[in-house]
C-alpha cells in the first residue's frame, strides 16, 4: 500500500509526463510559437492539485486512475488558461507567476491571449477523446463547461473585478470565491468520480467536498497574500490589499479558524468513499501550506 508521499509523487510524475508528451507536440504544424506559449505555462509546474483530485477520486471509486489522464489534463488546461489571462495588463497586470516571467512578458500580449484561448478550446477536445462511454464524456463536458464558464470561474472573475469598486458583503465574497476558485476544484473532483464510474451519491459528496475545500483553499490564499513570502510563493504578495478578500472581511484569526472549519466539513464528505486516507491527508496539508 502506497504512503502519502509515494502516491502524491506517483500522481505528479504521471501528469507531468502526460502533459509533456501528449499535449501540443505536433512539430509538423506551422504555429509553433503558439504551441510554445501554451506549453510554457502548462508545463510551469505548480501543485497540480486539480489533476490529483481527478486521479484520486477516480481511484476511490474503484476506477483506473491513469485512464482519467485526459480529464485531469483538461482541468489543468482550463486552470492554466485562466492564469495566463489573469496575469494580463488588462486584468491583474502581474510580471511573475510560479517564480518566472508571466506568459505575456515572454510572448507578448496577443500570443498570451491566444494561448489561453487555445488551452480553453483544447480542454474540451481532450474530454471528448477520453477512453470512456459517450454518456460519461458528455456529462464531463457539461460539468467542466458549467464550472469554467459564465456560471462558474469566468463569472466569479467578473464579480471579483466589479467588487474592486466597493465594499462587499459576506455573501458577495462567498459568491465570488465559490465561483472563481471553488468551481474548478469541484469540476476536478466530479470528473474523477465520473471516470471511476462512481454513484450519484459519490458525485454529490465530491461536489460538497470540493465546495468546502475550495473555500478553505481560497481563504488560505488570502492569508498568504498577507503573511506569505513572495520568493516561496513565486509571485508578489500584498496585491489583494485593496480587494474584497476573506482577510479584509474577517481578519487573520477568524480566517485561520474558517480554514479549519471548512476543511473539517470537506472531510465529512469523504465518508462516502473507501480508501480515502490520501485525500483526507491532502486536505489537511492544505491548511498549513506556505505556497
N, C-alpha and C positions, 0 to 999 in steps of 0.2 A: 504493500500500500504506500503510495507516494505521500511524503510530508508536504507541508505548505509550500516551502521554497522550491522543492522539486517540481510540484505541479505548476506553480506560477512560472517557473523558468521554462517548463515544457510548453505552456501556452504561449509565452512570449517568443520563444525560439520559433515555434511553428508559424505564428502570424507574421513575424518579421521575414521568415523565409518565403512565405506565401506572397506577401506584398512585393517583395523584391524580385521574385522570379515570375510572378503571374500577372503583374499589373503594369501596363503601359510600357511594354518592352519590344514592340514591333519596330525593328530597325529598318524596315522597308518603307515605312510611312515618311513622307517628307516633313511633317510637322514636329520634328524632333525637339524644337525649343519648347513647344507646349508640353510634350512628354517630360522633358527635363524639369520644367517648373512644377508639374504635378507631382513628380517623384521627389523633388527637393523637399516639399512639405510633407508628403505622405510617408516618406522614409526618415523623417526627422526624429523618430523615437517617441518619447513620451511614455506615459504609464500604460497605454494600451488597455485601459480599463474596459472600454466598450467591447472589444473583441473577447476579452477574458469573460465578461458577463455572458456573451453569446455561447462561448465554449462550455462554461461550467453549468449553465442552466440546461444546455443540451445533455451534458453528461449526467446531471442529476435526474433527468427524465428518462435515462436509460438509452440515450442515442449515441451514435458515433460522432463525438465532438469534432473530429477532424473533417468530417463531411460538411460541417457547418461553416467552413472557412469562407465560402463566398458571401454568406450572411455577415460574418464578422468583418470581412473586408469592406462590404457595402456600408456598414455603420461607420467604420473608420474613415472612409472616403467622405461621407457627409460631415463628420466631425472636422476633418482636415479642411474641407472647403469653407466651412464656417469660420475657422481660424484665419484662413487667408483673407477672407472678406472683412472680418472683424478688425484686422490689423491695418486695413487701407486708410489713407488720409481722410477719406470721407466718413470714416467710422471712428475707430479708436486712435488711429494715427500712431501705431507702435513701430518701433525700429527693430525690436528683438523679440524672438519667440523661441523658447527652448534653448536659450543661450547662443543663438546665432541670428543673423540678419533675417528679417521677415521677407516673405516672398517678393513683395513689390519693390523692396530695396535691392534685390538681386536682379529681378527680371523686368522691372518696370510695372507701372500700374495696370496697363492694358493687358499684358500677359497674365498678371496675377488674377485679374478679374476673370479672364477666360479659363485659366487653370482651375479656379474654383467652380466655374460653370461646368467644365468638363468632368470634374470629380463628382459633382452632384448628379450629372446625367449618367455617368458610368456606373454609379452605385446601383441603379435600377437594372442595368443590363446584367450585373453580377447576380442580383436576386433572381432574375428571370432565367438564368442559365444554371442555377444551383441544382444539385442532384436529388431533388425532392419531387413529390407529386405536383401536378398543376395547381391543385387546390391549395397546397401549402405555399407555393410560390406566389399565388395571387393574394393570399392572406398576408404574406410577408410584405408585398408591395403596398398593400393597404395600410399596414401598421407603420411602416417606415415613412411613407408619404404623409400620413397623418401627423406623426411625431416630428417630422422635419420641416413641414410646410407652414402654411399660414395659421393653422390651429395649434402648432407646436413651436419649434425652435425659432423659425423666422418671425412668427407672431410675437414671441417673447422678446426678440431683439428689437422689434418696433416699439413695444411697450417700454422697454428699457430706455431707448432713445428719447421717447416722449417724456419719460419721468425725470429727465435731467433738468427740466424747466420748472419743477415744482416739488414740494414735499409730498411723498406718497403715504398712503395709509398702509397698515399691516397687510390687509387683503390685497392691495395693489402690488406690494413687494412679493407676496406669495404668488400672485398671478404671473408676474414677470419670471421669477426663478423656476417655477414649476414647468414653464414652457422653455425658457432659454437654456437651462441646464438639464432639468429633470426629464424632459420629453425624450431626448436621445438615449439616456440611460434606460428609460422604460422600453424603448424600442429594442435595445440590445438584449435585455432580459427576456422580453416576449419572443423575439426571434429565436433565442436559444431554446425556449420551450417548444416553439413550432418545429424546429429542426429535430428535436428529440421526441416528437410526437407525443407531447405531454397532454394532460387532460385540460378541460376548461377551468377546473378549479386551480390547477397549477398555473395556467395562463393568468388568471386573476390574481393569484398570490405573487407571481413575478411582477405584475404591474404595480401592486401595492408595495412590494419590497422596494421597487425602483423609485416610487414616489417619495418614500421616506428617506431612502439612501441618497437620492438626488438632492433633497433639501439639506441633509447633513453635509453632503459634499460641498454644496454652494456656500453654506454658512461657514464651513471651514475655509473655503477660498476667501471669503470676505475677511475672516480673521487674519489669514496670512497676508492679505493686502496691507494690513495694519502692522503686524508684528513680524512678517516674514523677511527673509534675506534675499535680495534680488539676485545674488550670484547662485544661490541654491535653487531659486525658482526659475532662473533663466529668463526672467522678464522683469520689467520695472515694478516696484511696489509703490503704494500710495496713490495709484492712478484713479482709484474709486472714491477718493475722499469727498468729492462733490456729487456722488451718485447716491441713489436710494438703495443702500445695502442693508443687510441684517444687522451689521455692527452699528450703522447710523441709527437704526430703528430701536435696537435693544441694548447696545453696549457689549463690551467684550465678555464680561462674566456671564450674562444671560445667554449669549451666543454659545459659549462653551457648554452650558447646560443643555441648550437646544440640540447641539450636535449629538450629545449622548442620548437625549430623549428620542430623537428621530432614528438614530441607529438602533436603539432597542426596539422601536416599533417596526423597523425594517426586518430585524431578526425574527420577530414573531411569525412573519410570513414564510420563513424557511421551514417551518414545521410541516408544510405541505410536501416537502421533498425528502427523499432518502439521501444519505451520504452528503449532507450539506455543510460538513465541517469546514471545508476550504472556503466556501462563500461566507460563512459566518466569521472566520478569521480575517478574510479580506475586508469585510465591512468594519470590523473592529479596528483594523490597522489604519483605515482611512480617518479615524477620529483624531489621531495624533500625528498625522503626516505633516511634514515640513515643506513638501514640494507639491 
